[in-house]
């Protein structure tokens, strides 16, 4: 077959569905990889916060109650770390997961149409995704507060 014959040939519904299923598998794999990266980033961020607090307590005399500049600097750094975690880590990961979710559901709906079957939706908890981003960022803020309390002792 030459290129023109390939372009003119029609794919059967089964062939289209098989192609869409392969695309679906690839997108689902990307989604799972993104979730794994999210877990590793969060674990790394939180470990650095805890280890950084331990290092500061061990190496520097940090007393926010007698030296207000320590408290101001700690609050500023905490805000920067939390904001960085939210906008440079969690938001891009969430956008990637949303894109994967969109394509996964598009592929599934097209396979449903071609095969005339009903497939369970991929992600029923989509409305809670934004809450998850703020929950994880809240954990970062909470750890920074705990480390701040630890440093003040």
Secondary structure as UniProt FT lines:
FT   HELIX           3..8
FT   HELIX           13..59
FT   TURN            64..66
FT   HELIX           68..84
FT   HELIX           85..90
FT   HELIX           91..115
FT   TURN            124..125
FT   HELIX           126..128
FT   HELIX           129..152
//
